[in-house]
Amino acid sequence: MQPPFRGHHIATFMIRELKGFAHERGYRRTVLMTRERMDYAIKMYEGLGYKRIENYPPYQHMDDAVCFAKDL
């Protein structure tokens, strides 16, 4: 059973808002981290145009960490 807030695209909205916030402040890139088991997050990030990157500190030694980045 899924929680009642699933399927309303709240996370997608939040990522887009944060991207706009960062862009307005002159940032050129956003980076995200999740875990291998969070397949729905990975699909969402990829759907939003994020590309998988090498794990960055402090996640470089975490076996199940997955890092993403997107230029703004």
URJO-V520687 format. One record per residue. N is the residue number from 1. OMEGA is omega in whole degrees, -180 to 180 (999 if undefined). Layout:
N;OMEGA
N;OMEGA
This chain:
1;180
2;176
3;-176
4;-179
5;177
6;176
7;180
8;176
9;180
10;-180
11;177
12;178
13;-179
14;179
15;180
16;178
17;179
18;177
19;178
20;178
21;180
22;-179
23;180
24;-179
25;173
26;176
27;-177
28;-175
29;172
30;179
31;-178
32;175
33;173
34;180
35;180
36;-176
37;-180
38;-174
39;179
40;177
41;179
42;178
43;180
44;-180
45;179
46;178
47;178
48;175
49;177
50;179
51;178
52;179
53;175
54;-180
55;-179
56;180
57;9
58;-174
59;-174
60;-180
61;179
62;-176
63;-175
64;178
65;177
66;-178
67;-178
68;176
69;176
70;175
71;-179
72;999
